[in-house]
Amino acid sequence: MKTELQIPQFLLAAPSSGSGKTTLCRGLMAALSRKGYRVQPYKCGPDYIDTKFHTAVCGRPSINLDTFMTTPGHVRALYARHTEGADACVVEGMMGLFDGYDRDRGSSAEIAGLLSLPTVLVVDARSTAYSMAALLYGFTRFRPEVEVVGVIFNRVGSPRHRQMLLQVCTDLDIRCLGCLPKADELAQESRYLGLDFSLPQESLLARLTELIDAHIDLDLLLEQTMRPLPPSVDTPATEPPHTPLTISVARNEESFCFLYEEHLEILRRMGSVSFFDPERDEALPPHTELLYLPGGYPEKHLDALADNVSMLASVRAYAQSGGRVLAECGGMIYLSRGVAHEHGFAPLCNVLPVTIGREKPHRRLSLGYRSFEWGGRTLRGHEFHYTQIVPDANVPPSAATLYDARGGRVDTPVFRQQNVLASYTHLYWGETDVLALFT
């Protein structure tokens, strides 16, 4: 009789953002990797920053799982495909466990249920003792189909505090998988929606793995999260057969860094993919037939981008000659006339007749899921930016009407100029033929 292969698989969630979920998740990935596990990381939601840290720790690309931007079948297929060759799978949740775009729709809990993953709850234990019982009672019983196999308490203040928390677990019959003490050296400043890239990650990670080894029962965690590998799911390729293309993708450390791994895999199936750095390289790779300008933080590197006039001219010439360009958020900013900021104006590609206003201290964040109709299909994605398009009579009208996750109209424009498609929306096209966007 064939034995069903099982490996540890779990979703790490929290009652709310700020509980230490991301830091602990990276620490667990590092601790398991150090034990010899080939850890496959995943991230719930449209996050680009946490996945970057996951990939650095695990040595395997972190995969986004999102039930607004994709279908349930696509989520299952992504998860199953990337478990190949892994000894453990760790999924980092987003926000609070039941926080979604519409109540708990699109939440980490929904993804845990969709993939039949056990959930490990990370709880910030600061300034609370037996009141923790009410919180855990609710989170472990609110949705019976969400299997919470244990809790890890974070920022525990003292041995006495730890005993109080253990008593809560005993009274509720909930497994305590560990109690991490307060550690000021692990506190990390937030930047935008994620951790600061510039901090010394290696020393922090080493200290974190020490704490995990000392205070978390990894053997119990692995035992309680052992589950069968998911069956493989065949999904048709989104790109129909065609002559292989020469594809160029902007990528560097910060200004063009928001890339979904699934997009890169699709592009590689479509032809040869070359990466270039708009800050340093002099021109587009030769014979480019599709140019992808993903998002990032170009507004933080305006001098380098504006000073590289040969690259600006190369991109402008390609776009104006009818070359296909897909530009998302930071990529759209790069195609603009330039960015007006507190010290003047940084000229950029001047492909789109728009000027961008740089973020200001009190500028309202534009954030959320987006969808719009395009060529008979619904495109979905996510918007996150502080910059804005400066009102001007020359700004072209939007080529589509955008909606948020609840169907409310959003005034962010979509630009179509020759074969350039650009907007503030970071599209997810894992289930869409990207070439069809230009028809």
Stockholm file with secondary structure:
# STOCKHOLM 1.0

chainA/1-439         MKTELQIPQFLLAAPSSGSGKTTLCRGLMAALSRKGYRVQPYKCGPDYIDTKFHTAVCGRPSINLDTFMTTPGHVRALYARHTEGADACVVEGMMGLFDGYDRDRGSSAEIAGLLSLPTVLVVDARSTAYSMAALLYGFTRFRPEVEVVGVIFNRVGSPRHRQMLLQVCTDLDIRCLGCLPKADELAQESRYLGLDFSLPQESLLARLTELIDAHIDLDLLLEQTMRPLPPSVDTPATEPPHTPLTISVARNEESFCFLYEEHLEILRRMGSVSFFDPERDEALPPHTELLYLPGGYPEKHLDALADNVSMLASVRAYAQSGGRVLAECGGMIYLSRGVAHEHGFAPLCNVLPVTIGREKPHRRLSLGYRSFEWGGRTLRGHEFHYTQIVPDANVPPSAATLYDARGGRVDTPVFRQQNVLASYTHLYWGETDVLALFT
#=GR chainA/1-439 SS CCCCCEEEEEEEECSSTTSSHHHHHHHHHHHHHHTTCCEEEEEESSCSHHHHHHHHHHSSCCEEECTTTSCHHHHHHHHHHHTTTCSEEEEECCSSTTCCSBTTBTSHHHHHHHHTCCEEEEEECTTCSTTHHHHHHHHHHSSTTSCEEEEEEEEECCHHHHHHHHHHHHHHTCCEEEEEECCGGGCCCEETTEECTTSCHHHHHHHHHHHHHHHBCHHHHHHHTEEECCCCCCCCCSSCSCCCEEEEEECCSSTTCBCCHHHHHHHHHHEEEEEECTTTCSSCCTTCSEEEECBSCGGGSHHHHHHCHHHHHHHHHHHHTTCEEEEETHHHHHHSSEEEETTEEEECCCCSSCEEECCCTTCCCEEEEEEEEETTEEEEEEEEESCEECCCTTSCCCSSCEECTTSCEECCCEEEETTEEEESEEEECTTSCGGGGGC
#=GC SS_cons         CCCCCEEEEEEEECSSTTSSHHHHHHHHHHHHHHTTCCEEEEEESSCSHHHHHHHHHHSSCCEEECTTTSCHHHHHHHHHHHTTTCSEEEEECCSSTTCCSBTTBTSHHHHHHHHTCCEEEEEECTTCSTTHHHHHHHHHHSSTTSCEEEEEEEEECCHHHHHHHHHHHHHHTCCEEEEEECCGGGCCCEETTEECTTSCHHHHHHHHHHHHHHHBCHHHHHHHTEEECCCCCCCCCSSCSCCCEEEEEECCSSTTCBCCHHHHHHHHHHEEEEEECTTTCSSCCTTCSEEEECBSCGGGSHHHHHHCHHHHHHHHHHHHTTCEEEEETHHHHHHSSEEEETTEEEECCCCSSCEEECCCTTCCCEEEEEEEEETTEEEEEEEEESCEECCCTTSCCCSSCEECTTSCEECCCEEEETTEEEESEEEECTTSCGGGGGC
//
